[in-house]
Amino acid sequence: MNHKSKRIINILLVVCILITSFVGSAYATRFVFSDSVGHWAEDAINNLARKGVIHGYPDGLSHPDEIIYKGRIFCSFSKNYGT
């Protein structure tokens, strides 16, 4: 590879990294559940959502006061850890 093509590839890589960092941060802001605001477990819920461990319910809420059954926990573990 000549110097010019290496420079172009480096510029493209930097642009890709910048784009993915902005897209990732915009995607992460989506994981603030409106029903967990002010809840005693708000920080834990938002941290788990940012890490992708929990995704909330189809209505876009986390239902923090709802009972979590064993089946739901096992489903979450199997989705996150591929077992």
Secondary structure, DSSP 8 states (H G I E B T S, - for coil): --HHHHHHHHHHHHHHHHHHHHHHHHHHTT---GGGTT-TTHHHHHHHHHHTS----TTS---TTS---HHHHHHHHHHHH--
